[in-house]
Amino acid sequence: MNVEDLDIGDVIYAANTIIDDGSIPDGLEGEILAEAGTRGVITLIGYVEEEQARSVFLVRFEDKDMNLGSPVGCWVEDLTMEPRLIN
């Protein structure tokens, strides 16, 4: 199974640190949205109109208090199914 096989409601993790690229309404470009290894839940799966073969996942990542944040658009390569071990 891989990320593309997941569905809405499934748990996922940030594969790398996810940073606002300026596309989040009312967001701050350069702000860290999720550190690598942060757990989240998939809330929507769609595609970019210009690239219909490329999936985009809306993910709500947990904060340090385990509260879900606002949805963040992520590409498949931004996500992993395995939690990252922290040394």
C-alpha positions in Angstrom: 0.0 0.0 0.0 1.2 3.5 -0.7 0.0 7.1 -0.1 -2.1 7.1 -3.3 -4.2 4.2 -1.9 -5.2 6.1 1.3 -8.6 7.7 1.7 -10.4 10.5 3.6 -10.0 9.9 7.4 -6.8 8.0 7.1 -3.8 8.9 9.3 -0.7 10.2 7.4 2.6 11.8 8.4 4.6 14.7 7.0 7.6 13.2 5.1 9.5 16.5 5.3 8.9 19.9 6.9 6.0 21.5 5.1 6.4 25.3 4.7 3.8 27.8 3.4 4.8 28.7 -0.1 2.5 31.7 -0.1 -0.6 29.8 -1.3 -2.4 29.6 2.0 -5.1 32.4 2.3 -4.2 34.7 5.2 -1.0 32.6 5.8 2.6 33.8 6.2 4.9 32.7 3.4 7.8 30.7 4.9 5.8 29.7 8.0 6.3 26.1 9.0 2.9 24.3 8.7 4.1 20.8 9.8 7.4 19.5 11.0 8.7 16.3 9.4 7.0 13.4 11.2 3.9 15.3 12.3 0.8 13.2 12.3 -2.3 14.3 10.4 -5.5 13.1 9.0 -6.6 13.3 5.3 -9.7 15.5 5.0 -10.1 15.7 1.2 -8.4 14.3 -1.9 -8.5 16.1 -5.2 -6.3 17.3 -8.1 -5.0 20.4 -9.6 -7.0 21.4 -12.7 -3.9 21.9 -14.8 -2.5 18.5 -13.8 -5.5 16.1 -13.3 -3.2 13.1 -13.0 -1.5 14.6 -9.9 -3.3 14.2 -6.6 -3.4 16.8 -3.9 -4.3 15.9 -0.4 -5.8 18.2 2.2 -4.4 17.2 5.5 -5.1 18.6 9.0 -1.9 18.1 11.0 -1.7 17.9 14.8 -0.1 20.6 16.9 1.9 19.9 20.1 -1.3 19.6 22.1 -2.7 17.1 19.6 -5.3 19.5 18.2 -5.9 19.4 14.5 -4.8 22.5 12.6 -6.3 24.1 9.4 -6.2 22.0 6.3 -2.9 22.1 4.3 -2.6 21.1 0.7 0.1 18.4 0.2 1.5 16.5 -2.7 2.1 12.8 -2.5 5.8 13.4 -2.0 5.1 15.5 1.1 3.5 12.6 2.8 4.4 9.2 4.3 2.5 6.4 5.9 5.2 5.6 8.5 5.9 7.8 11.5 9.3 9.2 11.7 11.4 8.0 14.6 12.8 10.9 16.6 16.2 10.2 18.3 
